[in-house]
Amino acid sequence: RPVLLYFHGGGYVVGSLDSHDTLCRRLALAGGFAVLSADYRLAPEHRFPTAYEDAEDVTRWLATTGAGALGLDPARIALAGDSVGGSLVASLSIAIAQEPQAWPLTPRVQVLLYPVIDAVEKRPSLARFAEGYLLEATTLEWFYQQYQRSADDRRDWRFSPLFAETFQGLTPTVLWLAEYDPLLDEGLAWAEKLRAAGQPVVLDVKAGMTHDFARMGEMVQEVPEMLEQLAGQITESLS
């Protein structure tokens, strides 16, 4: 079977396999693929670039050893993540595009759910939705400070993918954003950057949603249908 490798969000500080278990199960049940949910070491005990290095290690393991051991197809791998998990996926795609000969896989699609793309610039949505929309600007800043070793880390593309030098050859992207999210504008900037580089991207801004909506299937009635739609897109990419 094809496989979706999923990285959870949580600001590099919180989040776990358990916190995203229901989301991953919904995708697995709705799609024609297996889901491997990957954990990684968290800050502040493990600072940048530990989370990225863990994500790189598990991706290489899946493509070289894990897929065969689990009865999965290493030629049909998709990458996905939400929030900073989406940032990890975007960074992995950049690394693979930079040195494709050094990687044992070519992902079919990367799915980014309201990802962290730029931890430096303060865009209007960060101020517009700074309070009262689940993820708050002060919390976001606190997360970054727990993960960084110094402020310079934020300009590394493994922390802020928008700082990559080139955007050629990236894995085709499905990008879901939330209308009421401090990260909205940087997500839109990412879509523009990819399109300007001629890279395929499917952008969907979910009206009325806040950050983390993909985990709200028990509270927001639209979410289960959204995840079925997403699973369908992933299945098509892996066919």
C-alpha positions in Angstrom: 0.0 0.0 0.0 1.1 3.6 -0.4 1.8 5.5 2.7 1.4 9.0 4.2 4.1 10.1 6.6 2.6 12.5 9.0 4.3 15.1 11.3 2.3 16.6 14.2 2.2 20.2 15.1 2.6 21.8 18.6 5.1 24.6 18.2 8.1 22.2 18.6 7.2 22.2 22.3 4.0 20.2 22.7 2.0 17.7 20.5 2.5 14.0 20.2 1.4 10.8 18.5 -1.6 10.8 20.9 -2.6 14.4 20.2 -2.9 13.8 16.5 -4.1 10.2 16.6 -7.7 10.9 15.7 -6.7 13.1 12.7 -4.4 10.4 11.4 -7.0 7.7 11.9 -9.6 9.8 9.9 -7.2 10.2 7.0 -6.3 6.5 7.0 -9.9 5.4 7.1 -10.9 7.8 4.4 -8.0 7.2 2.0 -6.5 4.4 0.1 -3.2 4.6 2.0 -1.6 3.7 5.3 -0.6 6.5 7.7 2.7 6.5 9.6 2.6 9.1 12.3 6.1 10.2 13.3 7.2 11.6 16.6 10.2 13.9 17.1 12.1 15.3 20.1 10.7 18.5 21.6 12.0 21.8 22.8 13.3 23.3 25.0 15.2 20.1 25.9 15.9 19.6 22.2 16.4 22.8 20.3 16.8 23.6 16.6 17.6 21.8 14.4 16.7 18.6 16.3 13.1 18.3 15.1 14.1 18.7 11.5 16.9 16.2 11.9 14.5 13.7 13.5 12.1 14.3 10.6 14.9 13.7 8.1 15.9 10.5 9.8 12.5 9.0 9.9 11.8 9.9 6.2 15.0 8.2 5.1 14.3 5.2 7.3 10.8 4.8 5.8 12.1 5.0 2.2 15.0 2.6 2.8 13.9 0.1 5.5 10.6 0.9 7.1 8.3 0.6 4.0 9.5 -2.9 3.2 9.3 -4.0 6.8 5.8 -2.7 7.1 4.6 -4.0 3.7 4.3 -0.5 2.2 5.4 0.8 -1.2 8.5 3.0 -0.9 7.8 4.4 -4.4 4.5 5.9 -3.2 5.1 8.1 -0.2 3.3 11.3 0.6 4.5 13.8 3.3 2.0 15.8 5.5 2.0 17.9 8.6 0.1 20.6 10.4 1.5 23.8 11.9 5.2 23.2 12.6 4.7 19.7 11.3 3.9 21.4 8.0 7.1 23.4 8.3 9.1 20.2 8.8 7.5 18.8 5.6 8.2 22.0 3.6 11.8 21.9 4.8 12.1 18.2 3.8 10.8 19.0 0.4 13.4 21.8 0.0 16.2 19.4 1.1 15.1 16.7 -1.3 14.9 19.3 -4.2 18.4 20.6 -3.4 20.1 17.2 -3.5 17.7 14.7 -5.0 20.6 12.2 -5.6 21.2 12.1 -1.9 17.7 11.1 -1.0 16.2 7.6 -1.4 12.7 8.8 -2.3 10.8 11.2 -4.4 7.6 12.1 -2.5 4.4 12.2 -4.6 2.8 15.2 -2.8 3.4 17.3 0.3 0.4 18.3 2.3 0.8 21.5 4.5 -1.9 22.3 6.9 -1.6 26.0 8.2 2.2 25.7 8.3 4.8 27.9 9.9 6.7 29.3 6.9 8.3 32.5 8.2 9.2 33.0 11.8 10.8 36.4 11.2 8.5 38.8 9.4 5.4 40.1 11.2 2.7 40.1 8.6 -0.8 41.7 9.0 -2.6 38.5 9.9 -0.3 38.1 12.9 -1.6 41.3 14.4 -5.2 40.9 13.1 -5.7 37.6 14.8 -3.2 38.1 17.6 -5.8 37.2 20.3 -9.0 35.3 20.6 -8.5 32.9 17.6 -7.0 29.8 19.4 -3.3 30.3 18.4 -2.2 33.6 19.8 0.8 35.8 18.7 2.4 35.7 22.2 2.1 31.9 22.3 3.7 31.6 18.9 6.6 33.8 19.9 7.1 31.7 23.0 7.2 28.5 21.0 9.9 30.0 18.7 12.0 31.1 21.7 11.8 27.6 23.2 13.0 26.0 19.9 15.7 28.5 18.7 19.2 28.5 20.0 19.5 32.2 19.0 17.4 34.5 16.9 19.6 33.8 13.9 18.1 30.3 13.7 14.8 31.8 12.5 16.4 32.7 9.1 17.5 29.1 8.4 15.2 27.5 5.9 14.9 24.5 8.2 13.1 26.8 10.6 11.5 29.3 8.1 11.2 27.6 4.7 10.6 31.0 3.0 14.3 31.7 3.5 15.4 28.9 1.1 17.6 30.1 -1.8 15.7 28.2 -4.5 12.2 26.8 -4.9 12.8 24.8 -8.0 11.9 21.1 -8.2 9.8 21.0 -5.0 7.3 18.2 -4.4 3.8 19.2 -5.6 2.0 21.0 -2.7 -1.5 20.9 -1.2 -1.7 23.9 1.1 -4.7 24.4 3.4 -4.9 27.6 5.4 -7.4 28.9 7.9 -9.2 32.2 7.4 -8.8 33.3 11.1 -5.2 32.3 11.7 -2.2 34.4 12.6 -0.2 32.3 10.1 -2.6 33.0 7.2 -0.5 35.7 5.5 2.7 33.7 5.6 0.9 30.8 4.1 -0.4 32.9 1.3 3.2 34.3 0.8 4.4 30.7 0.5 1.8 29.9 -2.2 2.9 33.0 -4.2 6.5 32.0 -3.8 5.8 28.5 -5.2 3.7 29.8 -8.0 6.3 32.4 -9.0 8.9 29.5 -9.2 6.5 27.5 -11.4 5.9 24.9 -8.8 2.5 23.1 -8.6 0.4 24.2 -5.6 -3.2 23.7 -4.7 -4.2 26.4 -2.3 -7.4 26.2 -0.2 -8.2 28.8 2.5 -10.9 27.3 4.7 -13.5 30.0 5.5 -14.5 30.4 9.1 -11.7 28.2 10.4 -9.0 28.9 13.0 -5.6 27.3 13.4 -5.7 23.6 14.2 -9.1 23.1 12.7 -8.1 19.7 11.2 -8.1 18.3 14.8 -11.6 19.6 15.5 -13.6 16.8 13.9 -15.6 16.2 17.1 -16.5 19.9 17.5 -16.8 21.4 14.0 -19.2 19.5 11.8 -17.5 20.5 8.5 -14.1 19.0 9.5 -14.8 15.3 8.9 -16.0 16.0 5.3 -12.9 18.2 4.8 -10.6 15.4 5.8 -12.4 13.0 3.5 -11.8 15.5 0.7 -8.1 15.8 1.7 -7.7 12.0 1.8 -9.2 11.8 -1.7 -6.6 14.3 -3.0 -3.8 12.3 -1.3 -5.1 9.0 -2.7 -5.2 10.5 -6.2 -1.6 11.7 -5.9 -0.4 8.2 -4.7 -2.2 6.3 -7.4 
